[in-house]
Amino acid sequence: MKTVIEPFRIKMVEPIRMTTVVEREQILKKANYNLFLVPAKDVLIDLLTDSGTAAMSAAQWAGMMEGDESYAGSKSFERFEKVVKELTGYPYIIPVHQGRAAEKILFHVAIRHLGSRQPMVPNNTHFDTTRANVEYLGAKAIDFPVLEASQPALRKPFKGNMDLEKLENFLNQHAKKDVPLIMMTITNNSRGGQPVSMQNLKGVQKLAQKYKIPFFLDAARFAENAYFIQQREPKYNTKTVKEIAQEIFRLSDGCTMSAKKDGLVNMGGFLAFHSKKWAMSARSLLILTEGFPTYGGLAGRDLEAIAQGLEEVVDEDYLKYRIRTIEYIAIRLIQMGVPIVQPPGGHAIYIDAASFLKHIPRSQFPGQSLVCELYVRGGVRGVEIGSVMFGANTDMELVRLAFPRRVYTQSHVDYLLEVIEEITKNKSRLHGYKITYEEPIMRHFTAHFKPI
Ligand SMILES: Cc1ncc(COP(=O)(O)O)c(C=O)c1O
């Protein structure tokens, strides 16, 4: 059979409140045309983020009931540690409440450890919170994405890769003591969720060894990345996704993990190391800010759910369904003539709003116009990733539709496509927006808009 189906059936449902176009016009106006200010109960299909929005399995919920809430040495920690060790091969596993907590502790340890005056961290592309945690400590976050990453229409298999030549030039120019670690974000979220190839990961590892610098992964979407390697890198098409993931982790010296993505949970994460020295420093800081080392910032039940989620996420039927959903939407959008970032990544579709709405100048936020129309026409919530979010620091006006894991069905997806098709037919009627209120930082969360 060619049709890829959801490899699960539904045992517990959460109703969606149906609304009309007229109701949504009023709701949006009341929210000052900012989708972050629209109550979730008024959204039909919520594609704001894939983070912390997954549906847990029956086995995960059963694990929640089994959670051991002992302060020290709980049974749930033992299970969590065993699963993470088996997957990653790192000997020191430290639970934290989410990805950014792992980042805060890692950079604190790495940067303090070196005592450099001008620390710099290279990455294929830092995710926002990773960059913020590096910069908060007075260090510089530097990105070395490959050139093709900035060409949205170009179809290449691994647009998330690190530019190895630029990385090597950088390592040549700077003293070892100024580079606490090299990081690789898999998949590359800020570049459209594009995957990184095994060849590229091995290239980074080789440079890290040559210059004697620790190599860390930001592993939030490691399973999606491993699946892309299996599908797109010929040497790996006979390996299982789990074997590929294990090989990736074993190239590096440690990782940060937001389990809110490929951990298939709503909250949680971990930090892991090969180095005992770094792990011990990290644990001291952990006790100060997160909790005792066998629970981090989490409840015992959360550790059970993560352990189970990490086992389920490498299931190939699940990954096939997930990646196929995104690919299916991409194919249909291309057929409709909707410009998107190609090829689609693992967790989201990015619509190029500037090309889609050529009649709306960038100063009038074409991405904002499209997210508002998606909401009014279909109750779909996406997010503007363009001039509203980044001000003058971007050359792209994108709208991201991120897909929660195991939450929506094929008919939800077909409905979304119908909404976009209708918008496409009438797109000349869409208009720009102006900002009437904004905060000095992170304005996109709270800004107010008015239609022009
Ligand atoms: C690549 C990447 N790293 C780190 C994080 C931060 O994780 P958290 O939201 O759990 O703090 C995210 C969250 O979206 C992410 O996508």
The ligand as an ORCA input file, in Angstrom:
! r2SCAN-3c Opt
* xyz 0 1
  C      16.833     23.304     18.658
  C      16.311     23.723     19.997
  N      17.138     23.826     21.030
  C      16.717     24.195     22.251
  C      15.409     24.509     22.488
  C      14.975     24.953     23.872
  O      14.237     23.994     24.482
  P      13.129     24.317     25.604
  O      12.014     25.021     24.917
  O      12.747     22.984     26.121
  O      13.787     25.158     26.638
  C      14.494     24.444     21.426
  C      13.071     24.800     21.655
  O      12.298     25.050     20.760
  C      14.951     24.035     20.149
  O      14.125     23.953     19.093
*
